[in-house]
Amino acid sequence: MERERQRQFAGFTKKHRGDTAMITIKRIYDPPSKDDGYRVLVDRLWPRGMSKEKAHVDLWLRDIAPSNELRKWFNHEPQKWTGFKERYFAEIALQKELLEPLKKKMKETHITLLYGAKEPHINNAVVLKEYLEKM
């Protein structure tokens, strides 16, 4: 209980479903931590200037990332956030079978979704986390 409280204060979000693990999001440029668990990069493009060794990525789910068209349209403009979320949810729904390996892993361990964007609150990892939590 105390550990859970500490995680909440540290910015972690607990997923409240029976046997599933926690999901957090983290910028890939932030240092890896043992608390990250299974690290999953969810961007279509490999992050600029980040070596594979330094990234400590367990899985790269590039195909579940937003399409190039959607990514370019959004351009991380806050006023397009709601539209981006709706369109990205629709894209995920069309290829949700790509999430099967991740769903299995979620039952075993903590998952950290990694993203490269500078904005921590409006990026594809935030949307994907929300989608996974609703599954």
C-alpha positions in Angstrom: 0.0 0.0 0.0 2.8 2.4 0.9 4.6 1.6 -2.4 1.4 2.3 -4.3 1.0 5.7 -2.6 4.6 6.6 -3.3 4.1 5.8 -7.0 1.0 8.0 -7.2 2.9 10.9 -5.7 5.8 10.2 -8.2 3.4 10.7 -11.1 2.5 7.1 -11.9 -1.0 6.2 -12.9 -2.5 3.0 -11.5 -4.7 0.9 -13.8 -7.5 -0.4 -11.7 -8.4 -3.8 -13.3 -8.0 -7.1 -11.5 -4.9 -8.8 -12.9 -3.5 -6.2 -15.2 -0.3 -4.2 -14.7 0.3 -0.5 -14.4 0.8 1.6 -17.5 2.9 4.7 -17.5 4.2 7.0 -20.2 7.6 8.5 -20.3 9.7 10.5 -22.8 12.4 8.3 -24.3 15.0 11.0 -23.6 14.5 10.6 -19.9 16.9 8.2 -18.2 15.6 4.6 -18.0 14.7 3.3 -14.6 14.3 -0.2 -13.2 10.7 0.9 -12.3 9.9 1.3 -16.0 9.3 -2.4 -16.4 8.7 -3.4 -20.0 9.7 -0.4 -22.2 7.7 0.1 -25.4 8.4 2.7 -28.0 5.2 3.8 -29.6 6.5 6.3 -32.2 6.6 5.6 -36.0 10.1 7.2 -36.3 13.1 6.3 -34.2 13.9 9.3 -31.8 16.5 11.6 -33.2 19.9 11.3 -31.5 18.9 8.3 -29.4 21.0 5.1 -29.8 19.3 1.7 -29.4 21.7 0.9 -26.5 20.8 4.1 -24.6 17.1 3.8 -25.2 16.7 0.4 -23.5 13.6 -0.4 -25.6 12.1 -3.9 -25.2 9.6 -3.5 -28.0 9.1 -1.0 -30.8 5.5 -0.9 -31.9 6.0 1.5 -34.8 3.0 0.2 -36.7 0.5 1.2 -33.9 1.8 4.8 -34.1 -0.4 7.4 -35.8 -0.2 7.3 -39.6 2.2 9.7 -41.3 -0.8 11.7 -42.6 -2.3 12.1 -39.1 1.1 12.8 -37.5 1.8 15.6 -40.0 -1.8 17.0 -39.7 -1.6 17.2 -35.9 1.9 18.7 -35.8 1.6 18.8 -31.9 -0.7 21.8 -32.2 -2.8 22.0 -29.0 -5.9 23.2 -30.8 -6.0 20.0 -32.8 -5.7 17.7 -29.8 -9.4 16.6 -29.6 -9.5 15.9 -33.4 -6.2 14.0 -33.1 -7.4 11.8 -30.3 -10.6 10.9 -32.2 -8.7 10.1 -35.4 -6.0 8.2 -33.6 -8.6 6.1 -31.7 -10.1 5.2 -35.1 -6.7 4.2 -36.5 -6.0 2.0 -33.5 -9.4 0.3 -33.7 -8.6 -0.7 -37.3 -5.4 -2.5 -36.3 -5.9 -3.4 -32.6 -4.5 -6.9 -33.3 -1.1 -5.2 -33.2 -1.7 -4.6 -29.5 -2.0 -8.3 -28.7 1.7 -8.8 -27.6 1.3 -5.8 -25.4 -1.9 -6.9 -23.9 -0.3 -10.2 -22.9 2.7 -8.4 -21.4 0.4 -6.1 -19.5 -0.9 -9.1 -17.5 2.7 -10.0 -16.5 4.5 -6.7 -15.7 4.5 -2.9 -15.6 4.5 -1.3 -19.0 6.0 2.1 -19.9 5.0 3.6 -23.2 7.8 5.7 -24.6 7.4 8.7 -26.9 9.8 11.3 -28.4 7.6 14.4 -28.5 8.5 17.4 -26.3 5.0 17.9 -25.0 4.1 15.4 -22.2 0.4 15.9 -22.3 -0.5 15.9 -26.0 1.2 13.0 -27.8 0.3 9.6 -29.2 1.4 7.7 -26.0 -1.2 9.6 -24.0 -3.9 8.5 -26.4 -2.6 4.9 -26.6 -2.5 4.6 -22.9 -6.1 5.8 -22.7 -7.1 3.2 -25.3 -5.3 0.4 -23.5 -7.0 1.2 -20.2 -10.4 1.0 -21.9 -9.8 -2.4 -23.4 
